[in-house]
Amino acid sequence: MTHFDVIRPLLEEVHTDEPMSRHTSFRIGGSADVFTLPKTSAELISIWDACKKNNIPLTVLGDGANVLVADKGIRGVVVLTNKIKDVTCKGERIIAQAGARLSAMAEVAACAGLSGLAFASGIPGTVGGAICMNAGAYGSEIKDFCESVTLYIDGEIVVKSNADMQFGYRKSFAQNDKILILDATFELAQGDVHEIKEEMKVLNSRRRESQPLEYHSAGSFFKRPEGHYAGRLIEDSGLKGFAIGDAQVSEKHAGFVINRGNATARDVIKLMEHVQKKVFEGSGVMLEPEVRIIGEICVS
């Protein structure tokens, strides 16, 4: 029985040999053997259980932000959760499913007069991905407002508190291939709708002015080293604008690697390695990628 045969009875949208370049913000990547788009948490769990039972490799993504998919693609089954996207407001709490976009969640909160999530309104990606990596911007992080997270672990649905999630800089307890994020609850504070929306407007304007949003990318490529800024280290190394193939260190913000049109994963990885080498030679700091590199890697 093929991977497709195992997954096909579980939901409507199942595709084979699906190009991942269609589903990542980088617009880079080979094909997934089997590609699925569940619409409910129940469908997501059924795929998870079927893959675990049949020893099928499984990759769960939000909406393809913050990832680089290898040119040879991804073996096994890929799940995109961005159709599992309900966001509800209960008092001063927002409950968002894993596939809800951060921008949508921030908008719901703003319209309800709940402050705290303005920083997230311009971050690409979904709630599940943001929980997994404790996404942040402008001095705030997801952990600052996350009250609890609903997870699927060892066949059981469990709720973990903020403390249980072990949030750190761009990491959490959920960075484990045995854990599936289903939804999260955020505790916010009452605020003024107009002030919150104005804050969102100002932050998003700053993003447009400082980040290369006109190009495909996966956001900030490197983690911030302690005591430094990755973009500044890269710029000081003379690498702003440096390119390999169509992968380029952005001339607008050196912390971003952009796809100028036809970049391959190989181009991006070679560029990453060159940047790491030059920055280390000049500063003694080894940059770590924030972007998750997945799939069948071959960079010879």
C-alpha positions as CSV (number, residue, x, y, z in Angstrom):
1,M,0.0,0.0,0.0
2,T,1.4,3.4,-1.0
3,H,1.5,6.5,1.2
4,F,-1.3,8.0,-1.0
5,D,-3.5,4.9,-0.5
6,V,-3.1,5.3,3.3
7,I,-4.0,9.0,3.4
8,R,-6.6,9.3,0.5
9,P,-9.6,7.9,2.5
10,L,-9.1,10.4,5.3
11,L,-9.9,13.7,3.6
12,E,-10.8,15.4,0.4
13,E,-7.7,17.3,-0.6
14,V,-4.8,14.9,-1.2
15,H,-2.3,15.4,-4.0
16,T,0.8,13.5,-5.2
17,D,4.0,15.1,-6.4
18,E,2.9,18.5,-5.4
19,P,5.5,21.3,-6.0
20,M,6.3,22.9,-2.6
21,S,7.4,26.1,-4.3
22,R,3.6,26.8,-4.6
23,H,3.2,26.6,-0.9
24,T,6.2,28.4,0.7
25,S,6.8,32.1,1.1
26,F,10.3,31.6,-0.4
27,R,8.7,30.1,-3.6
28,I,11.4,27.5,-3.6
29,G,11.3,23.7,-3.2
30,G,10.8,20.3,-4.9
31,S,7.7,18.2,-4.8
32,A,6.1,16.5,-1.8
33,D,5.3,12.8,-2.3
34,V,1.9,13.3,-0.8
35,F,0.4,16.7,0.0
36,T,-2.7,17.2,2.2
37,L,-4.9,20.1,3.2
38,P,-7.0,19.0,6.2
39,K,-10.0,21.3,7.1
40,T,-10.5,20.3,10.7
41,S,-8.4,19.3,13.7
42,A,-10.0,15.8,13.6
43,E,-8.7,15.3,10.0
44,L,-5.3,16.5,11.1
45,I,-5.2,14.0,13.9
46,S,-6.4,11.2,11.6
47,I,-3.5,11.9,9.2
48,W,-1.0,12.1,12.1
49,D,-2.2,8.7,13.5
50,A,-2.2,7.0,10.1
51,C,1.4,8.2,9.4
52,K,2.6,7.1,12.8
53,K,0.9,3.7,12.5
54,N,2.3,3.0,9.1
55,N,5.8,4.6,9.7
56,I,5.2,7.2,7.0
57,P,7.5,10.3,7.3
58,L,5.3,13.3,8.1
59,T,6.0,17.0,7.8
60,V,3.5,19.5,9.3
61,L,3.6,23.1,8.1
62,G,1.5,26.1,8.8
63,D,1.4,28.0,5.5
64,G,5.0,27.6,4.4
65,A,6.5,30.7,6.0
66,N,9.9,30.4,7.7
67,V,10.9,27.3,5.8
68,L,13.2,26.4,3.0
69,V,12.2,23.2,1.2
70,A,15.0,21.2,-0.5
71,D,15.2,21.1,-4.3
72,K,14.6,17.3,-4.2
73,G,11.4,17.8,-2.3
74,I,10.0,16.1,0.8
75,R,9.5,12.3,1.1
76,G,6.4,11.0,2.8
77,V,3.4,13.1,3.6
78,V,3.2,16.9,4.0
79,V,0.4,18.6,5.8
80,L,-0.5,22.2,5.4
81,T,-2.7,23.4,8.3
82,N,-3.7,26.8,7.0
83,K,-7.4,25.7,6.4
84,I,-7.8,24.9,10.1
85,K,-8.0,28.6,11.0
86,D,-10.9,29.5,13.3
87,V,-10.3,32.4,15.7
88,T,-12.7,33.2,18.5
89,C,-12.9,35.8,21.2
90,K,-14.2,35.0,24.7
91,G,-13.9,37.9,27.1
92,E,-10.3,39.0,27.2
93,R,-9.1,35.7,25.6
94,I,-8.5,34.8,22.0
95,I,-8.6,31.1,21.0
96,A,-7.0,30.4,17.7
97,Q,-6.5,27.1,15.8
98,A,-3.1,26.1,14.7
99,G,-3.6,27.1,11.0
100,A,-4.9,30.6,11.7
101,R,-2.7,33.3,10.4
102,L,-1.1,35.6,13.0
103,S,-2.4,38.6,11.0
104,A,-6.0,37.3,11.2
105,M,-5.7,36.6,15.0
106,A,-4.3,40.1,15.6
107,E,-7.1,41.6,13.6
108,V,-9.8,39.8,15.6
109,A,-8.1,40.9,18.8
110,A,-7.9,44.5,17.6
111,C,-11.6,44.6,16.6
112,A,-12.5,43.3,20.0
113,G,-10.5,46.0,21.7
114,L,-7.9,43.6,23.1
115,S,-4.4,44.8,23.2
116,G,-1.1,42.9,23.1
117,L,-1.0,41.2,19.6
118,A,-0.3,44.3,17.5
119,F,3.3,43.1,17.1
120,A,2.1,39.9,15.5
121,S,0.0,41.6,12.8
122,G,2.7,41.7,10.2
123,I,4.5,38.4,11.1
124,P,4.0,35.9,8.3
125,G,2.9,32.4,9.3
126,T,0.4,30.7,11.5
127,V,-0.4,30.3,15.2
128,G,1.0,26.8,15.3
129,G,4.3,27.9,13.8
130,A,4.5,30.9,16.1
131,I,3.9,28.7,19.1
132,C,6.5,26.2,18.0
133,M,9.3,28.8,17.5
134,N,8.0,31.5,20.0
135,A,7.8,34.0,17.2
136,G,8.4,37.7,18.1
137,A,9.0,41.2,16.8
138,Y,9.4,44.7,18.2
139,G,10.2,43.5,21.7
140,S,7.3,41.2,22.1
141,E,7.0,37.4,21.8
142,I,4.2,34.9,21.6
143,K,5.1,33.6,25.0
144,D,4.2,37.0,26.5
145,F,0.5,36.5,25.8
146,C,0.0,32.7,25.4
147,E,-2.0,31.3,28.3
148,S,-2.2,27.7,27.2
149,V,-1.7,25.4,24.2
150,T,-3.8,22.3,23.1
151,L,-1.5,19.5,21.9
152,Y,-1.9,16.0,20.6
153,I,0.7,13.7,22.2
154,D,0.8,9.9,22.2
155,G,-2.8,9.6,21.1
156,E,-4.2,12.0,23.7
157,I,-5.3,15.7,23.5
158,V,-3.7,17.6,26.4
159,V,-3.6,21.2,27.4
160,K,-0.2,22.7,28.4
161,S,0.2,25.9,30.4
162,N,2.6,28.7,29.4
163,A,5.2,27.3,31.8
164,D,4.8,23.8,30.5
165,M,5.6,25.0,27.0
166,Q,9.2,25.9,28.0
167,F,9.3,28.9,25.8
168,G,12.7,30.4,25.0
169,Y,14.3,32.4,22.2
170,R,12.8,31.0,19.0
171,K,12.0,27.7,20.7
172,S,9.4,25.8,22.7
173,F,8.4,22.4,24.1
174,A,6.5,21.9,20.8
175,Q,9.7,21.6,18.7
176,N,9.4,17.8,18.8
177,D,8.2,15.5,16.0
178,K,6.1,13.6,18.5
179,I,4.0,16.7,19.3
180,L,1.1,18.2,17.2
181,I,-0.2,21.7,18.0
182,L,-4.0,22.0,17.7
183,D,-4.8,25.4,19.1
184,A,-3.7,28.1,21.6
185,T,-5.4,30.5,24.0
186,F,-4.1,34.0,24.5
187,E,-4.8,36.2,27.5
188,L,-5.0,39.9,26.5
189,A,-6.0,43.2,28.1
190,Q,-8.7,45.7,27.3
191,G,-7.6,48.5,25.2
192,D,-8.9,51.1,22.7
193,V,-9.8,49.8,19.2
194,H,-8.5,52.9,17.4
195,E,-5.2,53.0,19.4
196,I,-4.6,49.3,18.8
197,K,-5.2,49.6,15.0
198,E,-3.0,52.7,14.9
199,E,-0.2,50.7,16.5
200,M,-0.7,47.9,14.0
201,K,-0.6,50.5,11.2
202,V,2.6,52.1,12.5
203,L,4.4,48.7,13.0
204,N,3.4,47.5,9.5
205,S,4.6,50.7,8.0
206,R,8.0,50.2,9.7
207,R,8.1,46.7,8.3
208,R,7.4,47.9,4.7
209,E,10.1,50.6,5.1
210,S,12.8,48.3,6.5
211,Q,12.2,44.8,5.1
212,P,12.3,43.5,1.5
213,L,8.6,42.6,1.4
214,E,8.6,43.1,-2.4
215,Y,10.6,39.8,-2.8
216,H,9.9,36.3,-1.8
217,S,11.7,35.3,1.4
218,A,11.3,33.3,4.6
219,G,11.6,36.3,6.9
220,S,14.7,36.9,9.1
221,F,17.0,34.2,8.0
222,F,19.3,34.0,11.0
223,K,18.6,33.9,14.7
224,R,19.8,37.0,16.7
225,P,23.1,36.1,18.3
226,E,23.4,37.1,22.0
227,G,24.7,40.7,22.2
228,H,24.5,41.2,18.4
229,Y,22.2,41.7,15.5
230,A,22.6,39.2,12.6
231,G,21.8,41.9,9.9
232,R,24.5,44.2,11.3
233,L,27.1,41.5,11.4
234,I,26.4,40.5,7.8
235,E,26.5,44.1,6.7
236,D,29.8,44.7,8.5
237,S,31.2,41.7,6.7
238,G,30.5,43.4,3.4
239,L,27.9,41.0,2.3
240,K,24.9,43.2,1.8
241,G,23.7,42.5,-1.7
242,F,25.9,39.5,-2.1
243,A,24.3,36.8,-4.3
244,I,24.7,33.2,-5.3
245,G,22.4,32.4,-8.3
246,D,19.1,34.1,-7.6
247,A,19.5,33.9,-3.8
248,Q,20.7,37.3,-2.4
249,V,21.4,39.0,0.9
250,S,18.9,41.8,0.7
251,E,20.2,45.2,0.0
252,K,17.4,46.6,2.1
253,H,18.0,44.5,5.2
254,A,21.0,42.2,5.4
255,G,19.2,39.9,7.8
256,F,17.0,38.7,5.0
257,V,17.8,36.3,2.2
258,I,15.6,36.9,-0.8
259,N,14.6,35.0,-3.9
260,R,15.2,37.3,-6.9
261,G,13.0,35.1,-9.1
262,N,14.5,31.6,-9.8
263,A,16.6,30.8,-6.7
264,T,17.0,27.2,-5.8
265,A,17.4,25.7,-2.3
266,R,21.0,24.9,-3.3
267,D,21.6,28.6,-4.0
268,V,20.2,29.6,-0.6
269,I,22.1,27.0,1.3
270,K,25.4,27.9,-0.4
271,L,24.7,31.6,0.3
272,M,23.9,30.8,4.0
273,E,27.2,28.8,4.4
274,H,29.2,31.7,2.8
275,V,27.6,34.2,5.1
276,Q,28.2,32.1,8.1
277,K,31.9,31.6,7.2
278,K,32.6,35.3,6.5
279,V,30.8,36.5,9.6
280,F,32.6,34.0,11.8
281,E,36.0,35.0,10.3
282,G,35.3,38.7,11.0
283,S,33.5,38.5,14.3
284,G,33.9,35.1,15.8
285,V,30.1,34.7,15.9
286,M,28.6,31.7,14.2
287,L,25.2,32.6,12.9
288,E,22.4,30.0,13.2
289,P,19.6,29.8,10.7
290,E,16.2,30.7,12.0
291,V,14.6,29.4,8.9
292,R,13.8,25.7,9.1
293,I,15.5,23.7,6.2
294,I,13.5,20.6,5.4
295,G,13.4,17.8,2.8
296,E,16.0,15.8,0.9
297,I,19.1,18.0,1.0
298,C,21.9,17.7,-1.6
299,V,24.3,20.6,-1.9
300,S,27.4,18.9,-3.4
